[in-house]
Amino acid sequence: MGLEHDAYCLGCCWVLTGLLFFGGVMNLLWIASITLFLLLEKVVPYGARGGRWAGVGMILSGAVVFLGAWSAGP
């Protein structure tokens, strides 16, 4: 049962866990904010829906940053 749960958690959260490791090496604030996000996504009744909206927001903000850097040129 534990292995099944571990496989599920690894499948759904491996990117955020990687961010916790790599971001945490440099900044404790990133560890706290990503951990809080993961906790709320798992505990809040509509956490999955909120996680999807947060993902859409992160994709859009990444696109804005990318396009801003692209338009600025070298």
Secondary structure, 3 states (H helix, E strand, C coil): CHHHHHHHHHHHHHHHHHHHHHHHCCCHHHHHHHHHHHHHHHHCCCHHHHHHHHHHHHHHHHHHHHHHHHHHCC
